[in-house]
Amino acid sequence: MNTDTWIALDWGTSHLRTWLLNSSGEILDQRHCDQGMNNLQPDQFEGVLLEQIDDWLNFETITQVLACGMLGSRQGWIEASYDSAPCAPGTLLTKAPVSDPRIDVHICPGIKQLAPADVMRGEETQVAGLLTDAADLNTVVCLPGTHCKWVRIVDGKITEFQTFLTGELYGLLAKQSVLRHSLDTTAWDDQAFKSAVDESMAQPQSISAQLFSLRAQTLIGDLSAAAANARLSGLLIGLELANSKNFWSGQQVTIIGESRLSEHYNLALQMQSVTTLQANSETMTLKGLSLAHRQLNGA
Amino acid sequence: MNTDTWIALDWGTSHLRTWLLNSSGEILDQRHCDQGMNNLQPDQFEGVLLEQIDDWLNFETITQVLACGMLGSRQGWIEASYDSAPCAPGTLLTKAPVSDPRIDVHICPGIKQLAPADVMRGEETQVAGLLTDAADLNTVVCLPGTHCKWVRIVDGKITEFQTFLTGELYGLLAKQSVLRHSLDTTAWDDQAFKSAVDESMAQPQSISAQLFSLRAQTLIGDLSAAAANARLSGLLIGLELANSKNFWSGQQVTIIGESRLSEHYNLALQMQSVTTLQANSETMTLKGLSLAHRQLNGA
């Protein structure tokens, strides 16, 4: 075991991703499990983590663990500090309480914005990753996910951001509402998606009626389960774009996300004639955590 | 056992309400359980019903059971017929398959509307109840609930209706989303509700961001759990009112619902200077089912 190895964690609401890296940031091993913070009590985090990484550890050295995500929320392992926008992604790490002598766990700070009130935990680390190659970047970043974030970056600082519940709404509606009978979350229809984005942007106030209409159209109309799924996604993303226009209008947008969801946002933004760049969320998270690791060690 | 007795059922998504009545419509007994259609397979409905009403039955006579609600949906006991709007609430009952010789189960027809596609199951029986006292009524009816219906009635006919997912959205968000940590569904704040109705009607496109903001305002602001609950309700009802304006603007509205939820709709509508009447949903359901029972028996 190389004493230079360290461990990166992205511990979100529904998933835990772990990576073993060397000091150059090369991935030596990685794991993924669905033990998200959502179903864990604070005193359960260390045990779940050790199950994932036990064979990466040894008693000769203390392995540093750098973490970001919802594990730092009030319902997480321990509430980590917040930086306050406008600010650059921060470096004031919070140590998590551990009883195992082999690990030393540090959680990256979230970012809060007082007016309008908003918070992020995890996305700031992806933004830090994006900024490692261009510290004085000026751009708008869209981070699709459970809680999609729109972030304005001026000279490398996060000056403003807004969170949309889009992904969580999609999940609840697709899997737990009456609509679950009407749609197939594994199927897709680009044209149905695009029409729904258009309709929702033009009439955002109709969303609650449009949602029930998906049910009615599959019952008494000829809407397919694939089209219903794409329409649901399109209605919700269109609603988000209707309200995030001050972020994307006339701007180049960098989308940081997983590939499939990013592609849907990309499609919707191209319909608004917005130029986009895409970056992979996992890559940006690892770059951001690597930066935090270097800073922790004075590098 | 009086052979004139009959049984009324309101079998919705999450609840089953049963009443034993005499031929004059007087309630002799009633029960309530949470075995809604949501978790039942078609072949389980008869058994669940018999558990509720077994002691109301005898082998000397066949007891008529008149039912309305989601038990008549495609995922219910048996898919009952639809009338097609514009129409009066219908009388073409669908018989449910039963193996017990003591009961004869009839399900009231739902109503469908082709353009825009929409469906109702249960609310048409409440409207029928309202119409028993005024067969040529002209009014707009609002039926708050899981799937809130707005119904335009001209000369006793349902000419147009629209369904909003408002109640189901509230339930999913309050109990299953990240907002569950931020609000207390048993607490309330009238002023927070009213502000949220105003904000949502003025900027309906902001709903997805406003929802996440409830979380942020309880984390880093001073929003109480009671105010967060009332704000969630107000945002969703305001969104509904923003899109149902063509129903309520300049009209007198009859609200049929359970008392607490009706009061919230009443408050929001009064803010729009709309005059309202209120009727109890259970009373209207029983009036509607009693009418169906009389018609079935040629009375």
Chai-1 contact restraints between the chains, C-beta under 6 A:
chainA,res_idxA,chainB,res_idxB,connection_type,confidence,min_distance_angstrom,max_distance_angstrom,comment,restraint_id
A,Q75,B,H181,contact,1.0,0.0,6.0,A-B,restraint_1
A,K112,B,I220,contact,1.0,0.0,6.0,A-B,restraint_2
A,A117,B,S213,contact,1.0,0.0,6.0,A-B,restraint_3
A,A117,B,A216,contact,1.0,0.0,6.0,A-B,restraint_4
A,A117,B,Q217,contact,1.0,0.0,6.0,A-B,restraint_5
A,A117,B,I220,contact,1.0,0.0,6.0,A-B,restraint_6
A,A117,B,G221,contact,1.0,0.0,6.0,A-B,restraint_7
A,D118,B,A216,contact,1.0,0.0,6.0,A-B,restraint_8
A,V119,B,A216,contact,1.0,0.0,6.0,A-B,restraint_9
A,V119,B,L219,contact,1.0,0.0,6.0,A-B,restraint_10
A,H147,B,F212,contact,1.0,0.0,6.0,A-B,restraint_11
A,Q162,B,A209,contact,1.0,0.0,6.0,A-B,restraint_12
A,T163,B,F212,contact,1.0,0.0,6.0,A-B,restraint_13
A,F164,B,S208,contact,1.0,0.0,6.0,A-B,restraint_14
A,F164,B,A209,contact,1.0,0.0,6.0,A-B,restraint_15
A,L165,B,S208,contact,1.0,0.0,6.0,A-B,restraint_16
A,L165,B,L211,contact,1.0,0.0,6.0,A-B,restraint_17
A,L165,B,F212,contact,1.0,0.0,6.0,A-B,restraint_18
A,T166,B,S208,contact,1.0,0.0,6.0,A-B,restraint_19
A,E168,B,S177,contact,1.0,0.0,6.0,A-B,restraint_20
A,L172,B,L172,contact,1.0,0.0,6.0,A-B,restraint_21
A,S177,B,E168,contact,1.0,0.0,6.0,A-B,restraint_22
A,H181,B,Q75,contact,1.0,0.0,6.0,A-B,restraint_23
A,P204,B,P204,contact,1.0,0.0,6.0,A-B,restraint_24
A,P204,B,Q205,contact,1.0,0.0,6.0,A-B,restraint_25
A,Q205,B,P204,contact,1.0,0.0,6.0,A-B,restraint_26
A,Q205,B,A242,contact,1.0,0.0,6.0,A-B,restraint_27
A,Q205,B,N243,contact,1.0,0.0,6.0,A-B,restraint_28
A,S206,B,N243,contact,1.0,0.0,6.0,A-B,restraint_29
A,S208,B,F164,contact,1.0,0.0,6.0,A-B,restraint_30
A,S208,B,L165,contact,1.0,0.0,6.0,A-B,restraint_31
A,S208,B,T166,contact,1.0,0.0,6.0,A-B,restraint_32
A,S208,B,L239,contact,1.0,0.0,6.0,A-B,restraint_33
A,S208,B,E240,contact,1.0,0.0,6.0,A-B,restraint_34
A,A209,B,Q162,contact,1.0,0.0,6.0,A-B,restraint_35
A,A209,B,F164,contact,1.0,0.0,6.0,A-B,restraint_36
A,A209,B,N243,contact,1.0,0.0,6.0,A-B,restraint_37
A,L211,B,L165,contact,1.0,0.0,6.0,A-B,restraint_38
A,F212,B,H147,contact,1.0,0.0,6.0,A-B,restraint_39
A,F212,B,T163,contact,1.0,0.0,6.0,A-B,restraint_40
A,F212,B,L165,contact,1.0,0.0,6.0,A-B,restraint_41
A,S213,B,A117,contact,1.0,0.0,6.0,A-B,restraint_42
A,A216,B,A117,contact,1.0,0.0,6.0,A-B,restraint_43
A,A216,B,D118,contact,1.0,0.0,6.0,A-B,restraint_44
A,A216,B,V119,contact,1.0,0.0,6.0,A-B,restraint_45
A,Q217,B,A117,contact,1.0,0.0,6.0,A-B,restraint_46
A,L219,B,V119,contact,1.0,0.0,6.0,A-B,restraint_47
A,I220,B,K112,contact,1.0,0.0,6.0,A-B,restraint_48
A,I220,B,A117,contact,1.0,0.0,6.0,A-B,restraint_49
A,G221,B,A117,contact,1.0,0.0,6.0,A-B,restraint_50
A,L239,B,S208,contact,1.0,0.0,6.0,A-B,restraint_51
A,E240,B,S208,contact,1.0,0.0,6.0,A-B,restraint_52
A,A242,B,Q205,contact,1.0,0.0,6.0,A-B,restraint_53
A,N243,B,Q205,contact,1.0,0.0,6.0,A-B,restraint_54
A,N243,B,S206,contact,1.0,0.0,6.0,A-B,restraint_55
A,N243,B,A209,contact,1.0,0.0,6.0,A-B,restraint_56
